[in-house]
Amino acid sequence: MSKSFILSIGVDRYESDSIGNLKWAVADATAFYERALKGREKSSLKSRLLINDDATTRTIRESLGEWLATASRADNVIIFFAGHGAREIPPLGEIGSTMETYLLSSDTQVDHLYSTGISLTNELPIILKRIPASNITLLFDCCLSGAARIPTGPERARGIDGPNLTKMKNLSDVPLNAAVVLPGGGTHDIGDGITTITASGPEQAAMESDELEHGVFTYSLLKAMRENSQPGSPSSPPLGRLYSETTRLVMNHTAGRQVPMLVGRLSDQRLFVGN
């Protein structure tokens, strides 16, 4: 019998004073985790919830590259992350053509993103090759390609820029894109059965809201999941439908300032979740 592997990660508190704390990333990860497991048979699930101090670079990397590697071809894998993302240019890189993106764990150090963060640019393709499951969904509620800014007030962005990028962008007027988007406007081919949805598009910020008590993307995704669920039983709504409805809700809340991005080759991709 096939199983679902659920890995949900949320980080509000960061060890580094250079990384601003968040308020609702843990709430996002916990709510998604509970929603994904609700009403499902334990025998059909394997799950991990990593929040704050438990979400270190080592535990996240082990969960992605080793624990999920135990899945079989017939299994379904869902990876959810809420917290800060970062953009950076390597020491010999050039702005506009060389960009790296990272998920920030609780012990990430801004001056050492390569060694203390989770690189989506370099590590994600390797990690995905280690996971044999035929249906993999990655959901990132963080800034990966968006403008890194931490506004005051009831909303804040979930992203930072690394020190090399900060220095270089002050000297350049080249537009900055990152994450899964290539400099020329194309996208990485991440393979059949693998879908990535990020909370915001190029030069946009992924916002969290005190009013919603969630990230805007996660709040909208959870609402779309509820509205497409079947009461009393687990459901598997089409991922394309969830993306479309989540995007509509996010755009309505942010007046179009934040637009989620989907990368992948959808056929009959579904998000297997609880009721």
VENMO-V869582 format. One record per pair of residues at least 24 apart in sequence whose C-alpha atoms are under 8 Angstrom apart, sorted by sequence separation. I is the first residue (numbers start at 1). GAP is how many residues later the second one is. If there is no record, write none. Layout:
I	GAP
I	GAP
//
This chain:
8	24
178	24
221	24
8	25
26	25
177	25
221	25
7	26
26	26
176	26
177	26
220	26
240	26
6	27
176	27
220	27
217	29
220	29
240	29
6	30
220	30
238	30
239	30
240	30
145	31
146	31
238	31
239	31
145	32
238	32
239	32
145	33
217	33
237	33
238	33
144	34
145	34
216	34
236	34
237	34
144	35
236	35
237	35
236	36
216	37
235	37
236	37
14	38
234	38
235	38
6	39
13	39
234	39
235	39
3	40
4	40
5	40
6	40
7	40
8	40
9	40
10	40
11	40
12	40
13	40
234	40
235	40
3	41
4	41
5	41
6	41
7	41
8	41
9	41
10	41
11	41
233	41
234	41
2	42
3	42
4	42
5	42
6	42
7	42
8	42
9	42
10	42
102	42
233	42
1	43
3	43
4	43
7	43
101	43
217	43
232	43
11	44
101	44
231	44
10	45
60	45
229	45
230	45
9	46
159	46
197	46
229	46
57	47
158	47
159	47
32	48
57	48
157	48
158	48
56	49
57	49
113	49
157	49
158	49
226	49
55	50
56	50
57	50
157	50
158	50
29	51
55	51
56	51
57	51
111	51
156	51
157	51
207	51
29	52
54	52
56	52
110	52
111	52
155	52
156	52
206	52
29	53
53	53
110	53
155	53
156	53
204	53
205	53
28	54
52	54
53	54
144	54
146	54
155	54
204	54
145	55
146	55
147	55
154	55
155	55
204	55
7	56
26	56
77	56
138	56
140	56
142	56
143	56
144	56
145	56
146	56
147	56
149	56
154	56
25	57
61	57
76	57
79	57
85	57
86	57
87	57
136	57
137	57
138	57
139	57
140	57
141	57
142	57
143	57
145	57
146	57
147	57
148	57
154	57
201	57
25	58
60	58
75	58
76	58
77	58
78	58
79	58
80	58
81	58
82	58
83	58
84	58
85	58
86	58
87	58
121	58
134	58
135	58
136	58
137	58
138	58
139	58
140	58
141	58
142	58
145	58
146	58
147	58
200	58
201	58
57	59
73	59
74	59
75	59
76	59
77	59
78	59
79	59
80	59
81	59
82	59
83	59
84	59
85	59
120	59
121	59
134	59
135	59
136	59
137	59
138	59
139	59
140	59
145	59
146	59
199	59
200	59
201	59
57	60
71	60
72	60
73	60
74	60
75	60
76	60
77	60
78	60
79	60
80	60
81	60
82	60
134	60
137	60
139	60
145	60
146	60
199	60
200	60
201	60
22	61
57	61
69	61
70	61
71	61
72	61
73	61
74	61
78	61
80	61
81	61
143	61
199	61
200	61
65	62
68	62
69	62
71	62
86	62
143	62
198	62
199	62
5	63
64	63
68	63
69	63
142	63
143	63
197	63
198	63
66	64
142	64
197	64
198	64
65	65
125	65
141	65
142	65
197	65
5	66
65	66
196	66
197	66
195	67
196	67
3	68
195	68
196	68
195	69
2	70
5	70
7	70
95	70
194	70
195	70
3	71
4	71
5	71
6	71
7	71
8	71
9	71
10	71
11	71
12	71
193	71
194	71
195	71
2	72
3	72
4	72
5	72
6	72
7	72
8	72
9	72
10	72
11	72
192	72
193	72
2	73
3	73
4	73
5	73
6	73
7	73
8	73
9	73
10	73
11	73
85	73
86	73
87	73
88	73
89	73
91	73
95	73
191	73
192	73
193	73
2	74
4	74
84	74
85	74
86	74
87	74
88	74
90	74
95	74
141	74
190	74
191	74
83	75
84	75
85	75
86	75
87	75
88	75
89	75
189	75
84	76
86	76
88	76
89	76
141	76
187	76
193	76
88	77
95	77
101	77
141	77
87	78
96	78
99	78
100	78
101	78
95	79
96	79
99	79
100	79
96	80
95	81
96	81
180	83
97	86
96	87
14	91
15	91
16	91
18	91
19	91
87	91
14	92
15	92
16	92
18	92
13	93
14	93
15	93
16	93
11	94
12	94
14	94
16	94
11	95
20	130
22	134
135	134
137	134
22	136
19	141
24	184
24	185
24	186
27	186
28	186
32	186
23	187
27	187
28	187
35	187
24	189
25	189
24	190
25	190
28	190
32	190
24	191
28	191
39	193
40	193
78	193
39	194
40	194
39	195
38	196
76	196
40	234
38	235
39	235
40	235
36	236
37	236
38	236
39	236
36	237
37	237
38	237
35	238
36	238
35	239
35	240
4	268
//
